[in-house]
């Protein structure tokens, strides 16, 4: 398993993101034995508050969510109900799965570099 970070870009709480969310994408790349079925789980991140994912930047937090689909309606989490189940591998070739992220608009935060660390886990 390898990953690339979800790249959100710059969050502008004054103009662009005063109402509109900021979207970004990243990837999870899975290479496994032919015929192996699996599930990809994504943790809540190290800055979560309860079930709310948050990035930290100084003393402020930006809430965000990770999704399995382009319409950002299926939250990507952990376990049989929230992880992404993937079909049996047709070969040993790497398969790429996109992670769709969204930072909600209208968050009152200071200018800073915000980040979080989310653990991706493969369950066979």
N, CA, C and O atoms as a GROMACS GRO file, in nm:
protein
  496
    1UNK      N    1   0.086  -0.118   0.000
    1UNK     CA    2   0.000   0.000   0.000
    1UNK      C    3   0.090   0.124   0.000
    1UNK      O    4   0.187   0.132   0.076
    2UNK      N    5   0.056   0.217  -0.085
    2UNK     CA    6   0.121   0.348  -0.083
    2UNK      C    7   0.010   0.453  -0.097
    2UNK      O    8  -0.101   0.423  -0.140
    3UNK      N    9   0.042   0.575  -0.060
    3UNK     CA   10  -0.058   0.681  -0.065
    3UNK      C   11   0.004   0.810  -0.117
    3UNK      O   12   0.126   0.829  -0.111
    4UNK      N   13  -0.081   0.899  -0.166
    4UNK     CA   14  -0.043   1.038  -0.191
    4UNK      C   15  -0.140   1.123  -0.111
    4UNK      O   16  -0.259   1.091  -0.100
    5UNK      N   17  -0.089   1.231  -0.057
    5UNK     CA   18  -0.170   1.318   0.028
    5UNK      C   19  -0.286   1.381  -0.049
    5UNK      O   20  -0.277   1.403  -0.170
    6UNK      N   21  -0.394   1.408   0.021
    6UNK     CA   22  -0.504   1.484  -0.037
    6UNK      C   23  -0.458   1.628  -0.047
    6UNK      O   24  -0.425   1.692   0.053
    7UNK      N   25  -0.455   1.679  -0.170
    7UNK     CA   26  -0.406   1.815  -0.195
    7UNK      C   27  -0.525   1.910  -0.205
    7UNK      O   28  -0.598   1.909  -0.304
    8UNK      N   29  -0.543   1.993  -0.102
    8UNK     CA   30  -0.655   2.086  -0.100
    8UNK      C   31  -0.621   2.221  -0.161
    8UNK      O   32  -0.709   2.286  -0.218
    9UNK      N   33  -0.498   2.264  -0.152
    9UNK     CA   34  -0.464   2.398  -0.197
    9UNK      C   35  -0.495   2.499  -0.088
    9UNK      O   36  -0.504   2.464   0.030
   10UNK      N   37  -0.512   2.624  -0.126
   10UNK     CA   38  -0.531   2.733  -0.029
   10UNK      C   39  -0.678   2.751   0.006
   10UNK      O   40  -0.764   2.760  -0.081
   11UNK      N   41  -0.705   2.756   0.136
   11UNK     CA   42  -0.839   2.780   0.188
   11UNK      C   43  -0.855   2.929   0.215
   11UNK      O   44  -0.776   2.986   0.290
   12UNK      N   45  -0.955   2.991   0.156
   12UNK     CA   46  -0.978   3.135   0.170
   12UNK      C   47  -1.112   3.159   0.241
   12UNK      O   48  -1.216   3.163   0.176
   13UNK      N   49  -1.111   3.175   0.375
   13UNK     CA   50  -1.236   3.189   0.449
   13UNK      C   51  -1.306   3.324   0.428
   13UNK      O   52  -1.420   3.341   0.471
   14UNK      N   53  -1.239   3.419   0.364
   14UNK     CA   54  -1.296   3.552   0.345
   14UNK      C   55  -1.376   3.562   0.215
   14UNK      O   56  -1.486   3.618   0.214
   15UNK      N   57  -1.323   3.508   0.105
   15UNK     CA   58  -1.388   3.524  -0.025
   15UNK      C   59  -1.431   3.388  -0.081
   15UNK      O   60  -1.548   3.351  -0.072
   16UNK      N   61  -1.337   3.316  -0.139
   16UNK     CA   62  -1.368   3.193  -0.212
   16UNK      C   63  -1.441   3.089  -0.128
   16UNK      O   64  -1.537   3.029  -0.174
   17UNK      N   65  -1.395   3.068  -0.005
   17UNK     CA   66  -1.454   2.964   0.079
   17UNK      C   67  -1.539   3.022   0.193
   17UNK      O   68  -1.562   2.956   0.294
   18UNK      N   69  -1.585   3.145   0.175
   18UNK     CA   70  -1.674   3.206   0.274
   18UNK      C   71  -1.803   3.124   0.285
   18UNK      O   72  -1.864   3.119   0.392
   19UNK      N   73  -1.843   3.061   0.177
   19UNK     CA   74  -1.960   2.972   0.175
   19UNK      C   75  -1.924   2.839   0.110
   19UNK      O   76  -1.959   2.733   0.161
   20UNK      N   77  -1.856   2.845  -0.003
   20UNK     CA   78  -1.825   2.725  -0.082
   20UNK      C   79  -1.717   2.640  -0.015
   20UNK      O   80  -1.624   2.693   0.045
   21UNK      N   81  -1.730   2.508  -0.027
   21UNK     CA   82  -1.626   2.420   0.027
   21UNK      C   83  -1.503   2.420  -0.064
   21UNK      O   84  -1.507   2.468  -0.177
   22UNK      N   85  -1.394   2.365  -0.012
   22UNK     CA   86  -1.271   2.346  -0.090
   22UNK      C   87  -1.250   2.197  -0.104
   22UNK      O   88  -1.242   2.124  -0.006
   23UNK      N   89  -1.241   2.151  -0.229
   23UNK     CA   90  -1.224   2.009  -0.257
   23UNK      C   91  -1.080   1.977  -0.297
   23UNK      O   92  -1.009   2.063  -0.349
   24UNK      N   93  -1.040   1.854  -0.272
   24UNK     CA   94  -0.909   1.806  -0.313
   24UNK      C   95  -0.914   1.655  -0.330
   24UNK      O   96  -1.011   1.590  -0.292
   25UNK      N   97  -0.807   1.599  -0.388
   25UNK     CA   98  -0.800   1.454  -0.406
   25UNK      C   99  -0.661   1.402  -0.370
   25UNK      O  100  -0.563   1.476  -0.373
   26UNK      N  101  -0.656   1.276  -0.336
   26UNK     CA  102  -0.534   1.203  -0.312
   26UNK      C  103  -0.555   1.060  -0.360
   26UNK      O  104  -0.657   1.032  -0.423
   27UNK      N  105  -0.462   0.972  -0.334
   27UNK     CA  106  -0.478   0.834  -0.379
   27UNK      C  107  -0.431   0.733  -0.275
   27UNK      O  108  -0.348   0.762  -0.189
   28UNK      N  109  -0.487   0.615  -0.286
   28UNK     CA  110  -0.438   0.496  -0.216
   28UNK      C  111  -0.408   0.396  -0.326
   28UNK      O  112  -0.495   0.363  -0.407
   29UNK      N  113  -0.285   0.346  -0.330
   29UNK     CA  114  -0.243   0.248  -0.431
   29UNK      C  115  -0.224   0.114  -0.361
   29UNK      O  116  -0.148   0.102  -0.264
   30UNK      N  117  -0.294   0.014  -0.412
   30UNK     CA  118  -0.292  -0.119  -0.352
   30UNK      C  119  -0.235  -0.219  -0.452
   30UNK      O  120  -0.279  -0.227  -0.567
   31UNK      N  121  -0.136  -0.295  -0.407
   31UNK     CA  122  -0.081  -0.404  -0.486
   31UNK      C  123  -0.094  -0.530  -0.401
   31UNK      O  124  -0.039  -0.538  -0.292
   32UNK      N  125  -0.166  -0.629  -0.453
   32UNK     CA  126  -0.183  -0.752  -0.376
   32UNK      C  127  -0.186  -0.872  -0.470
   32UNK      O  128  -0.188  -0.858  -0.592
   33UNK      N  129  -0.187  -0.988  -0.412
   33UNK     CA  130  -0.187  -1.113  -0.485
   33UNK      C  131  -0.314  -1.127  -0.569
   33UNK      O  132  -0.423  -1.092  -0.524
   34UNK      N  133  -0.297  -1.179  -0.689
   34UNK     CA  134  -0.411  -1.205  -0.778
   34UNK      C  135  -0.517  -1.286  -0.705
   34UNK      O  136  -0.487  -1.386  -0.639
   35UNK      N  137  -0.641  -1.240  -0.717
   35UNK     CA  138  -0.753  -1.310  -0.656
   35UNK      C  139  -0.784  -1.268  -0.513
   35UNK      O  140  -0.887  -1.308  -0.458
   36UNK      N  141  -0.697  -1.187  -0.452
   36UNK     CA  142  -0.720  -1.145  -0.314
   36UNK      C  143  -0.820  -1.030  -0.310
   36UNK      O  144  -0.802  -0.928  -0.377
   37UNK      N  145  -0.926  -1.047  -0.232
   37UNK     CA  146  -1.021  -0.940  -0.208
   37UNK      C  147  -0.980  -0.865  -0.082
   37UNK      O  148  -0.911  -0.921   0.004
   38UNK      N  149  -1.019  -0.742  -0.071
   38UNK     CA  150  -0.971  -0.664   0.042
   38UNK      C  151  -1.063  -0.546   0.072
   38UNK      O  152  -1.158  -0.520  -0.001
   39UNK      N  153  -1.032  -0.477   0.180
   39UNK     CA  154  -1.102  -0.354   0.217
   39UNK      C  155  -0.999  -0.251   0.259
   39UNK      O  156  -0.903  -0.282   0.330
   40UNK      N  157  -1.019  -0.128   0.214
   40UNK     CA  158  -0.931  -0.018   0.252
   40UNK      C  159  -1.003   0.065   0.356
   40UNK      O  160  -1.112   0.117   0.331
   41UNK      N  161  -0.941   0.078   0.473
   41UNK     CA  162  -0.996   0.160   0.580
   41UNK      C  163  -0.911   0.287   0.595
   41UNK      O  164  -0.788   0.282   0.581
   42UNK      N  165  -0.976   0.399   0.622
   42UNK     CA  166  -0.907   0.524   0.652
   42UNK      C  167  -0.945   0.567   0.793
   42UNK      O  168  -1.063   0.578   0.825
   43UNK      N  169  -0.844   0.592   0.876
   43UNK     CA  170  -0.868   0.636   1.013
   43UNK      C  171  -0.921   0.779   1.017
   43UNK      O  172  -0.932   0.845   0.914
   44UNK      N  173  -0.954   0.825   1.136
   44UNK     CA  174  -1.009   0.960   1.154
   44UNK      C  175  -0.901   1.068   1.151
   44UNK      O  176  -0.933   1.186   1.133
   45UNK      N  177  -0.775   1.030   1.169
   45UNK     CA  178  -0.668   1.129   1.173
   45UNK      C  179  -0.626   1.159   1.316
   45UNK      O  180  -0.700   1.130   1.410
   46UNK      N  181  -0.508   1.216   1.332
   46UNK     CA  182  -0.454   1.240   1.466
   46UNK      C  183  -0.515   1.361   1.535
   46UNK      O  184  -0.496   1.378   1.656
   47UNK      N  185  -0.587   1.445   1.463
   47UNK     CA  186  -0.646   1.565   1.522
   47UNK      C  187  -0.797   1.556   1.537
   47UNK      O  188  -0.862   1.657   1.563
   48UNK      N  189  -0.853   1.437   1.520
   48UNK     CA  190  -0.999   1.420   1.525
   48UNK      C  191  -1.055   1.458   1.661
   48UNK      O  192  -0.989   1.444   1.764
   49UNK      N  193  -1.177   1.507   1.658
   49UNK     CA  194  -1.253   1.532   1.780
   49UNK      C  195  -1.378   1.447   1.769
   49UNK      O  196  -1.470   1.480   1.694
   50UNK      N  197  -1.382   1.338   1.843
   50UNK     CA  198  -1.491   1.241   1.826
   50UNK      C  199  -1.482   1.181   1.688
   50UNK      O  200  -1.378   1.125   1.652
   51UNK      N  201  -1.590   1.191   1.610
   51UNK     CA  202  -1.591   1.138   1.474
   51UNK      C  203  -1.566   1.246   1.369
   51UNK      O  204  -1.587   1.223   1.250
   52UNK      N  205  -1.522   1.364   1.414
   52UNK     CA  206  -1.498   1.476   1.322
   52UNK      C  207  -1.351   1.485   1.287
   52UNK      O  208  -1.266   1.502   1.375
   53UNK      N  209  -1.320   1.474   1.157
   53UNK     CA  210  -1.182   1.490   1.112
   53UNK      C  211  -1.145   1.637   1.114
   53UNK      O  212  -1.224   1.723   1.075
   54UNK      N  213  -1.022   1.666   1.162
   54UNK     CA  214  -0.977   1.804   1.169
   54UNK      C  215  -0.828   1.813   1.134
   54UNK      O  216  -0.749   1.726   1.169
   55UNK      N  217  -0.794   1.920   1.062
   55UNK     CA  218  -0.654   1.954   1.040
   55UNK      C  219  -0.618   2.063   1.140
   55UNK      O  220  -0.701   2.148   1.174
   56UNK      N  221  -0.494   2.062   1.185
   56UNK     CA  222  -0.450   2.164   1.278
   56UNK      C  223  -0.353   2.260   1.209
   56UNK      O  224  -0.273   2.220   1.123
   57UNK      N  225  -0.361   2.385   1.248
   57UNK     CA  226  -0.271   2.489   1.198
   57UNK      C  227  -0.252   2.590   1.309
   57UNK      O  228  -0.333   2.681   1.324
   58UNK      N  229  -0.146   2.576   1.386
   58UNK     CA  230  -0.130   2.663   1.502
   58UNK      C  231  -0.230   2.624   1.609
   58UNK      O  232  -0.231   2.510   1.656
   59UNK      N  233  -0.317   2.719   1.648
   59UNK     CA  234  -0.417   2.690   1.752
   59UNK      C  235  -0.556   2.666   1.693
   59UNK      O  236  -0.649   2.635   1.768
   60UNK      N  237  -0.571   2.680   1.562
   60UNK     CA  238  -0.701   2.660   1.496
   60UNK      C  239  -0.711   2.522   1.432
   60UNK      O  240  -0.610   2.455   1.408
   61UNK      N  241  -0.835   2.482   1.406
   61UNK     CA  242  -0.863   2.356   1.338
   61UNK      C  243  -0.955   2.382   1.220
   61UNK      O  244  -1.047   2.462   1.228
   62UNK      N  245  -0.928   2.313   1.109
   62UNK     CA  246  -1.016   2.312   0.992
   62UNK      C  247  -1.080   2.174   0.986
   62UNK      O  248  -1.010   2.074   0.979
   63UNK      N  249  -1.213   2.167   0.988
   63UNK     CA  250  -1.278   2.038   0.974
   63UNK      C  251  -1.283   1.999   0.826
   63UNK      O  252  -1.294   2.084   0.738
   64UNK      N  253  -1.274   1.870   0.802
   64UNK     CA  254  -1.276   1.818   0.666
   64UNK      C  255  -1.332   1.678   0.669
   64UNK      O  256  -1.352   1.619   0.775
   65UNK      N  257  -1.358   1.625   0.549
   65UNK     CA  258  -1.405   1.487   0.540
   65UNK      C  259  -1.341   1.422   0.419
   65UNK      O  260  -1.303   1.489   0.323
   66UNK      N  261  -1.330   1.289   0.423
   66UNK     CA  262  -1.278   1.209   0.313
   66UNK      C  263  -1.388   1.118   0.262
   66UNK      O  264  -1.465   1.061   0.340
   67UNK      N  265  -1.395   1.106   0.129
   67UNK     CA  266  -1.504   1.032   0.066
   67UNK      C  267  -1.453   0.929  -0.033
   67UNK      O  268  -1.340   0.938  -0.083
   68UNK      N  269  -1.539   0.830  -0.062
   68UNK     CA  270  -1.507   0.725  -0.158
   68UNK      C  271  -1.550   0.759  -0.299
   68UNK      O  272  -1.506   0.694  -0.394
   69UNK      N  273  -1.635   0.861  -0.317
   69UNK     CA  274  -1.691   0.887  -0.449
   69UNK      C  275  -1.678   1.035  -0.488
   69UNK      O  276  -1.662   1.122  -0.403
   70UNK      N  277  -1.686   1.060  -0.618
   70UNK     CA  278  -1.667   1.196  -0.671
   70UNK      C  279  -1.774   1.294  -0.623
   70UNK      O  280  -1.747   1.413  -0.613
   71UNK      N  281  -1.893   1.245  -0.594
   71UNK     CA  282  -2.000   1.333  -0.547
   71UNK      C  283  -1.988   1.365  -0.398
   71UNK      O  284  -2.064   1.445  -0.343
   72UNK      N  285  -1.891   1.301  -0.335
   72UNK     CA  286  -1.863   1.324  -0.193
   72UNK      C  287  -1.986   1.301  -0.104
   72UNK      O  288  -2.023   1.385  -0.023
   73UNK      N  289  -2.047   1.185  -0.124
   73UNK     CA  290  -2.164   1.148  -0.045
   73UNK      C  291  -2.139   1.025   0.042
   73UNK      O  292  -2.212   1.001   0.138
   74UNK      N  293  -2.035   0.945   0.009
   74UNK     CA  294  -2.004   0.824   0.086
   74UNK      C  295  -1.875   0.847   0.163
   74UNK      O  296  -1.766   0.843   0.106
   75UNK      N  297  -1.888   0.870   0.294
   75UNK     CA  298  -1.771   0.895   0.378
   75UNK      C  299  -1.683   0.772   0.381
   75UNK      O  300  -1.731   0.659   0.388
   76UNK      N  301  -1.551   0.795   0.374
   76UNK     CA  302  -1.454   0.685   0.379
   76UNK      C  303  -1.401   0.675   0.521
   76UNK      O  304  -1.332   0.765   0.569
   77UNK      N  305  -1.434   0.565   0.588
   77UNK     CA  306  -1.392   0.545   0.725
   77UNK      C  307  -1.331   0.408   0.743
   77UNK      O  308  -1.256   0.360   0.658
   78UNK      N  309  -1.363   0.346   0.856
   78UNK     CA  310  -1.308   0.215   0.890
   78UNK      C  311  -1.419   0.116   0.917
   78UNK      O  312  -1.530   0.154   0.956
   79UNK      N  313  -1.388  -0.011   0.897
   79UNK     CA  314  -1.482  -0.117   0.929
   79UNK      C  315  -1.568  -0.156   0.810
   79UNK      O  316  -1.567  -0.091   0.705
   80UNK      N  317  -1.642  -0.263   0.827
   80UNK     CA  318  -1.723  -0.319   0.719
   80UNK      C  319  -1.824  -0.219   0.665
   80UNK      O  320  -1.856  -0.222   0.546
   81UNK      N  321  -1.876  -0.131   0.749
   81UNK     CA  322  -1.979  -0.036   0.705
   81UNK      C  323  -1.921   0.090   0.642
   81UNK      O  324  -1.990   0.157   0.566
   82UNK      N  325  -1.795   0.125   0.674
   82UNK     CA  326  -1.741   0.254   0.629
   82UNK      C  327  -1.614   0.243   0.545
   82UNK      O  328  -1.579   0.338   0.476
   83UNK      N  329  -1.546   0.130   0.550
   83UNK     CA  330  -1.428   0.111   0.467
   83UNK      C  331  -1.470   0.086   0.323
   83UNK      O  332  -1.587   0.056   0.297
   84UNK      N  333  -1.378   0.098   0.231
   84UNK     CA  334  -1.410   0.072   0.090
   84UNK      C  335  -1.371  -0.071   0.055
   84UNK      O  336  -1.253  -0.105   0.054
   85UNK      N  337  -1.472  -0.153   0.027
   85UNK     CA  338  -1.447  -0.290  -0.014
   85UNK      C  339  -1.412  -0.289  -0.162
   85UNK      O  340  -1.481  -0.227  -0.243
   86UNK      N  341  -1.304  -0.359  -0.197
   86UNK     CA  342  -1.264  -0.364  -0.337
   86UNK      C  343  -1.266  -0.509  -0.384
   86UNK      O  344  -1.239  -0.602  -0.307
   87UNK      N  345  -1.298  -0.526  -0.509
   87UNK     CA  346  -1.310  -0.660  -0.568
   87UNK      C  347  -1.175  -0.732  -0.567
   87UNK      O  348  -1.070  -0.671  -0.550
   88UNK      N  349  -1.182  -0.862  -0.586
   88UNK     CA  350  -1.061  -0.943  -0.594
   88UNK      C  351  -0.970  -0.890  -0.703
   88UNK      O  352  -1.015  -0.851  -0.811
   89UNK      N  353  -0.841  -0.887  -0.674
   89UNK     CA  354  -0.743  -0.835  -0.769
   89UNK      C  355  -0.739  -0.922  -0.895
   89UNK      O  356  -0.724  -1.044  -0.884
   90UNK      N  357  -0.752  -0.861  -1.014
   90UNK     CA  358  -0.747  -0.939  -1.137
   90UNK      C  359  -0.605  -0.984  -1.171
   90UNK      O  360  -0.586  -1.077  -1.249
   91UNK      N  361  -0.505  -0.918  -1.112
   91UNK     CA  362  -0.364  -0.953  -1.133
   91UNK      C  363  -0.284  -0.891  -1.019
   91UNK      O  364  -0.340  -0.831  -0.927
   92UNK      N  365  -0.153  -0.906  -1.025
   92UNK     CA  366  -0.068  -0.847  -0.921
   92UNK      C  367  -0.038  -0.699  -0.948
   92UNK      O  368   0.034  -0.635  -0.871
   93UNK      N  369  -0.092  -0.645  -1.055
   93UNK     CA  370  -0.068  -0.504  -1.090
   93UNK      C  371  -0.130  -0.410  -0.985
   93UNK      O  372  -0.235  -0.440  -0.928
   94UNK      N  373  -0.065  -0.299  -0.963
   94UNK     CA  374  -0.114  -0.200  -0.869
   94UNK      C  375  -0.248  -0.142  -0.915
   94UNK      O  376  -0.269  -0.120  -1.034
   95UNK      N  377  -0.336  -0.118  -0.819
   95UNK     CA  378  -0.465  -0.054  -0.847
   95UNK      C  379  -0.471   0.077  -0.769
   95UNK      O  380  -0.433   0.083  -0.653
   96UNK      N  381  -0.519   0.181  -0.835
   96UNK     CA  382  -0.522   0.314  -0.776
   96UNK      C  383  -0.666   0.350  -0.740
   96UNK      O  384  -0.757   0.338  -0.822
   97UNK      N  385  -0.685   0.395  -0.615
   97UNK     CA  386  -0.815   0.438  -0.566
   97UNK      C  387  -0.804   0.584  -0.524
   97UNK      O  388  -0.714   0.621  -0.448
   98UNK      N  389  -0.896   0.665  -0.573
   98UNK     CA  390  -0.894   0.807  -0.542
   98UNK      C  391  -0.965   0.835  -0.411
   98UNK      O  392  -1.072   0.780  -0.384
   99UNK      N  393  -0.904   0.921  -0.330
   99UNK     CA  394  -0.965   0.970  -0.206
   99UNK      C  395  -1.011   1.112  -0.236
   99UNK      O  396  -0.932   1.197  -0.276
  100UNK      N  397  -1.140   1.137  -0.215
  100UNK     CA  398  -1.199   1.269  -0.242
  100UNK      C  399  -1.217   1.343  -0.110
  100UNK      O  400  -1.289   1.297  -0.022
  101UNK      N  401  -1.151   1.457  -0.096
  101UNK     CA  402  -1.159   1.533   0.027
  101UNK      C  403  -1.241   1.659   0.012
  101UNK      O  404  -1.253   1.713  -0.098
  102UNK      N  405  -1.296   1.707   0.123
  102UNK     CA  406  -1.372   1.832   0.123
  102UNK      C  407  -1.355   1.903   0.257
  102UNK      O  408  -1.375   1.844   0.364
  103UNK      N  409  -1.317   2.031   0.249
  103UNK     CA  410  -1.314   2.118   0.366
  103UNK      C  411  -1.440   2.204   0.357
  103UNK      O  412  -1.463   2.270   0.256
  104UNK      N  413  -1.521   2.202   0.461
  104UNK     CA  414  -1.645   2.281   0.461
  104UNK      C  415  -1.612   2.430   0.453
  104UNK      O  416  -1.511   2.476   0.507
  105UNK      N  417  -1.700   2.505   0.386
  105UNK     CA  418  -1.685   2.649   0.378
  105UNK      C  419  -1.724   2.716   0.508
  105UNK      O  420  -1.776   2.652   0.599
  106UNK      N  421  -1.699   2.846   0.516
  106UNK     CA  422  -1.742   2.932   0.627
  106UNK      C  423  -1.676   2.898   0.761
  106UNK      O  424  -1.737   2.918   0.866
  107UNK      N  425  -1.553   2.848   0.758
  107UNK     CA  426  -1.482   2.823   0.883
  107UNK      C  427  -1.394   2.945   0.915
  107UNK      O  428  -1.320   2.993   0.829
  108UNK      N  429  -1.403   2.993   1.035
  108UNK     CA  430  -1.330   3.113   1.079
  108UNK      C  431  -1.195   3.072   1.137
  108UNK      O  432  -1.184   3.043   1.256
  109UNK      N  433  -1.094   3.069   1.051
  109UNK     CA  434  -0.961   3.024   1.093
  109UNK      C  435  -0.854   3.124   1.051
  109UNK      O  436  -0.871   3.201   0.957
  110UNK      N  437  -0.744   3.121   1.124
  110UNK     CA  438  -0.630   3.208   1.093
  110UNK      C  439  -0.552   3.152   0.974
  110UNK      O  440  -0.560   3.034   0.943
  111UNK      N  441  -0.477   3.241   0.908
  111UNK     CA  442  -0.388   3.198   0.800
  111UNK      C  443  -0.277   3.113   0.861
  111UNK      O  444  -0.209   3.155   0.954
  112UNK      N  445  -0.261   2.993   0.809
  112UNK     CA  446  -0.160   2.899   0.858
  112UNK      C  447  -0.152   2.783   0.761
  112UNK      O  448  -0.232   2.772   0.668
  113UNK      N  449  -0.055   2.698   0.783
  113UNK     CA  450  -0.043   2.574   0.708
  113UNK      C  451  -0.112   2.465   0.791
  113UNK      O  452  -0.069   2.435   0.903
  114UNK      N  453  -0.219   2.407   0.737
  114UNK     CA  454  -0.298   2.309   0.810
  114UNK      C  455  -0.267   2.169   0.759
  114UNK      O  456  -0.248   2.148   0.639
  115UNK      N  457  -0.261   2.071   0.852
  115UNK     CA  458  -0.236   1.933   0.811
  115UNK      C  459  -0.292   1.834   0.912
  115UNK      O  460  -0.327   1.871   1.024
  116UNK      N  461  -0.299   1.712   0.870
  116UNK     CA  462  -0.342   1.601   0.954
  116UNK      C  463  -0.275   1.476   0.899
  116UNK      O  464  -0.229   1.474   0.784
  117UNK      N  465  -0.270   1.372   0.979
  117UNK     CA  466  -0.217   1.243   0.935
  117UNK      C  467  -0.326   1.138   0.952
  117UNK      O  468  -0.375   1.117   1.063
  118UNK      N  469  -0.362   1.074   0.842
  118UNK     CA  470  -0.465   0.970   0.841
  118UNK      C  471  -0.398   0.838   0.805
  118UNK      O  472  -0.320   0.831   0.710
  119UNK      N  473  -0.427   0.734   0.881
  119UNK     CA  474  -0.370   0.603   0.855
  119UNK      C  475  -0.461   0.524   0.762
  119UNK      O  476  -0.581   0.510   0.789
  120UNK      N  477  -0.404   0.472   0.653
  120UNK     CA  478  -0.474   0.384   0.561
  120UNK      C  479  -0.435   0.240   0.595
  120UNK      O  480  -0.318   0.209   0.613
  121UNK      N  481  -0.535   0.153   0.605
  121UNK     CA  482  -0.512   0.014   0.644
  121UNK      C  483  -0.578  -0.078   0.541
  121UNK      O  484  -0.690  -0.052   0.496
  122UNK      N  485  -0.509  -0.184   0.505
  122UNK     CA  486  -0.563  -0.286   0.416
  122UNK      C  487  -0.606  -0.405   0.501
  122UNK      O  488  -0.528  -0.456   0.582
  123UNK      N  489  -0.728  -0.449   0.483
  123UNK     CA  490  -0.782  -0.566   0.554
  123UNK      C  491  -0.816  -0.675   0.453
  123UNK      O  492  -0.895  -0.652   0.362
  124UNK      N  493  -0.757  -0.792   0.469
  124UNK     CA  494  -0.781  -0.903   0.377
  124UNK      C  495  -0.886  -0.995   0.434
  124UNK      O  496  -0.920  -1.095   0.371
   0.00000   0.00000   0.00000
